Every structure is written in structure tokens, then in C-alpha cells.
């Protein structure tokens, strides 16, 4: 049996072990695995196996000893802007922690594509755009986990939220008349109902009802971000949110992701004030 394996891999994390060696956590299209990295601080291989580097990992596996070591790593993609932006560094760590704690959402190949697309895109964006990029990643990852709420219509009256409006070329302010417009003309909000894992329009929930509330622009942004057509995805990348709507949506998604995992995300705690 051939013990030498070549795999396309993304380095999620690296931690020190005994005798100045390191243990690397890799995401491949087959799943998440740990591999030992030998060599001192000046080792060229040690420099190549760094968090968020993607390339081809050359592994030596010994099934009898249940061991795996990295013999070489051919880097194909770096993310240099992560070293220049504290936000990008924390955002990448948050995504990596989410992937690790969810075991790649049980769909490693799809997770591999989604995470790498997020990291590569964030590397090309300015910090403001990267902040919205993180929200889009979390929303799409919830879909990969199979727990993303639907945004098409009110869960109770079944009115479509954004009827007759294609996302292509849309912004957060040019949607058509929607079910979120209350009969009284009050501020338009949607309530997230955990029991229904869906949103409820303003005419269908009472002011006393508990649950996160999202503005119409925030909900519309989620609807665009959940699209599958290239035009939908392009529209989501171009759209911008007012600061208040962005903060509201960010808090909602962080809470939703932790709820889906059933665990706290350490990166959110350590990155307070940054993420």
C-alpha cells in the first residue's frame, strides 16, 4: 500500500507540539485532517505551511501507527492582505473555526470550494467590502449546514417579501412594494421566528413577540446573498447597507451561527470590537 499521498489542501491552523514540531489542521475535499510538520523555525517547509495558504500537500501516512506527516507543501495561493488587516485576519479565523467545529458541515467538497472562494475574495476586497463578504459567507454556510431560514415569504400569511423583483442589478433600496410594508405605514421590519426558522412580516407579529428584528434592507440583502444565479451573486457583492442595518444583520447572523452549532465561537469573543 502506497503511504505517500498528494492532496489539494488549505491550511486552517498550525499549533506547536513537542520537540519544536508543529501540528497542522488541513481542509481537503475529503474532510479535515491533522498532520505533523517537522523542522525548526528556519525550515522552508514550516514557512509554507502557514494558515490560509492553499496548495498541494504531500503526506506520508502510516495507518498502523495512525500517523500522518507533511513531507512537502507546494503553495498555490497566499493571502497577503490578511497580514495587513486585523479584521481580515479575524474574519478568516472565524470562518476556519466555524468549519472546524461543524466538521466542514458534513460536505467537505462543497465546504472547500465555499471557504476558498471567501478567502480569495476577501483578499481582493477593501476592508469595508470584506465586512459584507463575511456576512455573505455566514449566510451561505448556514445553507450548507441545512439550517438557513427562507426569505421568500412570510411564514404565516405567505405573502412574498419581494414579489416581482429580480435581484439582478438591485441595491438595498430599489426593491418593489413588499409584504413588509405594514398597513399603518410604520417602519418596515421582519421578525425572525426560531420556532418556524423563518421570517414573519410586520402585519403578522405583535410588538410583544420575542425574536430578532431585521429591517427591510437587511432582509433584502440576505435574499440577494442567497441567490444562485451569477447575476444575483454579483448584485449582492455590489450592494451596500447603511451602518445601522449592517450592525443589526451582523448581530443576527452571529447569533444564528452559534445557535446552529450549539456552541460559542471563541473568535467572536476574542475579536470583539474588530469583527
C-alpha positions as MATLAB code, in Angstrom:
seq = 'XXXXXXXXXXXXXXXXXXXXXXXXXXXXXXXXXXXXXXXXXXXXXXXXXXXXXXXXXXXXXXXXXXXXXXXXXXXXXXXXXXXXXXXXXXXXXXXXXXXXXXXXXXXXXXXXXXXXXXXXXXXXXXXXXXXXXXXXXXXXXXXXXXXXXXXXXXXXXXXXXXXXXXXXXXXXXXXXXXXXXXXXXXXXXXXXXXXXXXXXXXXXXXXXXXXXXXXXXXXXXXXXXXXXXXXXXXXXXXXXXXXXXXXXXXXXXXXXXXXXXXXXXXXXXXXXXXX';
ca = [
       0.000    0.000    0.000;
       1.368    3.405   -1.034;
       1.835    5.585    2.025;
       2.667    8.734    0.050;
      -0.367   10.893   -0.745;
      -0.714   14.150   -2.661;
      -3.758   16.271   -1.794;
      -5.027   19.733   -2.585;
      -5.340   21.361    0.829;
      -5.986   24.594    2.710;
      -4.118   25.168    5.990;
      -6.697   26.045    8.656;
      -4.375   26.300   11.650;
      -0.962   25.341   12.961;
      -0.024   24.755   16.586;
       3.222   23.896   18.376;
       3.814   20.395   19.690;
       6.678   18.651   21.492;
      10.293   18.857   20.307;
       9.725   22.053   18.305;
       7.434   20.275   15.848;
       4.029   21.540   14.761;
       0.629   20.050   14.070;
      -1.279   21.405   11.078;
      -5.021   21.179   10.564;
      -5.815   20.848    6.857;
      -9.071   21.148    4.963;
      -9.241   18.972    1.857;
     -12.105   17.915   -0.371;
     -12.184   14.692    1.673;
     -12.549   16.442    5.026;
     -10.445   17.825    7.884;
      -7.275   16.078    8.972;
      -4.270   16.683   11.191;
      -0.691   16.213   10.019;
       2.636   16.619   11.801;
       5.117   19.155   10.494;
       8.771   18.522   11.395;
      11.512   21.114   11.297;
      12.770   24.112   13.246;
      11.827   27.801   12.927;
      14.075   28.299    9.888;
      12.565   25.408    7.955;
      11.319   26.391    4.495;
       8.509   23.879    4.807;
       7.406   25.440    8.074;
       7.081   28.785    6.309;
       4.996   27.250    3.531;
       2.578   25.503    5.905;
       1.001   28.656    7.325;
      -2.666   29.432    7.999;
      -4.715   30.248    4.874;
      -2.067   29.040    2.426;
      -3.562   26.739   -0.184;
      -1.727   24.280   -2.368;
      -0.716   20.659   -2.728;
       0.206   18.830    0.456;
       2.492   15.811    0.169;
       1.685   13.492    3.045;
       3.238   10.327    4.395;
       0.629    8.190    6.142;
       1.271    5.203    8.359;
      -2.058    3.578    9.109;
      -0.506    1.089   11.573;
       0.824    3.923   13.748;
      -2.130    6.209   12.972;
       0.323    8.924   11.963;
       0.453   11.456    9.154;
       3.293   13.852    8.410;
       3.792   16.583    5.828;
       6.818   15.935    3.644;
       6.278   18.907    1.296;
       3.784   21.662    0.574;
       3.559   23.351   -2.815;
       1.827   26.695   -2.165;
      -0.505   27.812   -4.947;
      -2.264   30.675   -3.180;
      -1.231   33.145   -0.480;
      -3.429   35.821    1.108;
      -1.001   38.689    1.798;
      -3.609   41.289    2.806;
      -4.561   39.197    5.848;
      -1.293   40.296    7.468;
      -2.148   43.954    6.857;
      -5.747   43.916    8.129;
      -6.697   42.841   11.630;
     -10.312   42.466   10.535;
      -9.447   40.128    7.656;
      -7.254   38.038    9.934;
     -10.054   37.637   12.479;
     -12.672   37.038    9.769;
     -10.573   34.209    8.317;
     -10.127   32.736   11.813;
     -13.878   32.915   12.416;
     -14.572   31.086    9.153;
     -11.937   28.484    9.976;
     -13.328   27.903   13.474;
     -16.836   27.532   12.049;
     -15.641   24.981    9.504;
     -13.660   23.041   12.119;
     -16.413   22.920   14.737;
     -19.019   21.844   12.173;
     -16.742   19.188   10.592;
     -16.936   21.018    7.250;
     -20.757   20.944    7.500;
     -20.658   17.268    6.558;
     -19.993   18.320    2.949;
     -16.208   18.766    2.701;
     -16.013   19.232   -1.062;
     -18.632   21.988   -1.082;
     -17.132   23.491    2.065;
     -13.685   23.528    0.457;
     -14.992   25.497   -2.521;
     -17.040   27.899   -0.381;
     -14.290   28.681    2.127;
     -11.605   29.163   -0.501;
     -13.906   31.405   -2.522;
     -14.491   33.530    0.569;
     -10.789   33.792    1.450;
      -9.727   34.580   -2.123;
     -12.474   37.178   -2.488;
     -11.690   38.842    0.826;
      -8.029   39.110   -0.157;
      -9.050   41.229   -3.169;
     -11.501   43.484   -1.316;
     -11.086   46.589    0.774;
     -11.970   46.231    4.435;
     -15.478   47.696    4.119;
     -16.389   45.286    1.324;
     -14.758   42.414    3.224;
     -17.074   43.062    6.181;
     -20.119   42.433    3.997;
     -18.290   39.498    2.417;
     -18.098   37.846    5.849;
     -21.875   38.185    6.284;
     -22.464   36.606    2.867;
     -20.164   33.714    3.775;
     -22.008   33.070    7.051;
     -25.365   33.129    5.257;
     -24.181   30.654    2.622;
     -22.574   28.447    5.259;
     -25.894   28.245    7.086;
     -27.329   26.895    3.836;
     -24.550   24.292    3.680;
     -25.457   23.283    7.238;
     -29.065   22.907    6.103;
     -30.472   25.409    8.624;
     -30.697   28.659    6.667;
     -34.064   30.426    7.115;
     -36.106   31.041    3.994;
     -36.554   34.668    2.934;
     -39.085   34.246    0.133;
     -42.301   34.899    2.038;
     -43.879   35.467    5.425;
     -44.131   32.168    7.303;
     -47.668   32.978    8.454;
     -49.568   34.833    5.740;
     -47.411   33.506    2.856;
     -47.091   36.937    1.222;
     -43.910   37.214   -0.807;
     -41.485   39.672    0.714;
     -40.083   40.944   -2.563;
     -42.644   39.909   -5.170;
     -41.840   40.591   -8.781;
     -38.338   41.851   -8.091;
     -35.286   40.252   -9.678;
     -32.085   40.681   -7.714;
     -30.005   41.342  -10.832;
     -28.661   44.850  -10.695;
     -30.522   45.548   -7.458;
     -29.359   47.547   -4.486;
     -30.618   47.618   -0.931;
     -33.103   50.376   -1.759;
     -34.738   49.630   -5.133;
     -36.908   46.633   -4.240;
     -40.585   46.650   -5.130;
     -43.506   47.091   -2.727;
     -43.352   44.175   -0.321;
     -45.219   42.366    2.419;
     -43.036   44.161    4.934;
     -44.945   47.397    4.362;
     -47.457   47.495    7.177;
     -50.982   48.769    6.611;
     -50.277   51.601    9.047;
     -47.210   52.694    7.112;
     -44.946   52.117   10.117;
     -41.238   51.322    9.911;
     -40.826   48.111    7.938;
     -39.394   45.220    9.906;
     -39.361   41.440    9.755;
     -39.321   39.200   12.804;
     -37.204   36.054   12.837;
     -39.182   33.200   14.399;
     -36.866   30.452   15.721;
     -39.780   28.022   16.026;
     -40.548   28.396   12.312;
     -36.930   29.087   11.293;
     -38.324   31.762    9.033;
     -39.259   35.419    8.881;
     -42.631   36.950    9.654;
     -43.956   40.178    8.158;
     -44.953   43.147   10.248;
     -48.664   42.517    9.877;
     -48.309   39.029   11.367;
     -46.382   39.578   14.593;
     -47.213   41.575   17.675;
     -44.919   44.208   19.219;
     -44.561   41.978   22.299;
     -43.429   38.915   20.364;
     -39.831   37.931   21.069;
     -37.298   37.439   18.315;
     -34.670   39.266   16.293;
     -35.975   42.012   14.037;
     -34.411   42.900   10.705;
     -35.031   45.976    8.598;
     -36.268   45.570    5.050;
     -32.848   46.462    3.537;
     -31.167   43.834    5.753;
     -33.647   41.115    4.784;
     -33.382   42.059    1.124;
     -29.606   41.782    1.359;
     -29.981   38.227    2.664;
     -32.377   37.419   -0.173;
     -29.813   38.625   -2.716;
     -26.947   36.827   -0.984;
     -28.853   33.544   -1.071;
     -29.339   33.661   -4.826;
     -27.828   31.051   -7.110;
     -27.671   32.934  -10.406;
     -24.416   34.757  -11.230;
     -26.418   37.984  -11.573;
     -27.811   37.551   -8.045;
     -24.356   36.990   -6.581;
     -22.938   39.971   -8.486;
     -25.767   42.154   -7.173;
     -25.053   41.064   -3.597;
     -21.361   41.923   -3.988;
     -22.224   45.403   -5.279;
     -24.949   46.185   -2.732;
     -24.220   48.318    0.334;
     -26.027   48.565    3.655;
     -26.460   51.559    5.975;
     -24.366   51.204    9.128;
     -27.372   50.555   11.381;
     -28.711   47.808    9.093;
     -25.248   46.252    8.812;
     -24.843   46.116   12.611;
     -28.306   44.621   13.003;
     -27.654   41.947   10.387;
     -24.206   41.098   11.757;
     -25.544   40.530   15.283;
     -28.350   38.359   13.921;
     -26.033   36.160   11.838;
     -23.500   35.696   14.656;
     -26.288   34.551   16.966;
     -27.804   32.302   14.294;
     -24.486   30.594   13.520;
     -23.702   29.916   17.179;
     -27.217   28.584   17.640;
     -26.781   26.230   14.692;
     -23.511   24.922   16.154;
     -24.826   24.719   19.693;
     -21.524   26.208   20.821;
     -19.816   29.542   21.324;
     -17.263   30.692   18.785;
     -14.050   31.715   20.537;
     -13.068   34.018   17.667;
     -16.160   36.159   18.237;
     -15.165   36.577   21.871;
     -11.516   37.375   21.201;
     -12.413   39.567   18.220;
     -14.902   41.831   19.990;
     -14.592   45.359   18.657;
     -12.900   44.070   15.494;
     -15.381   41.676   13.922;
];
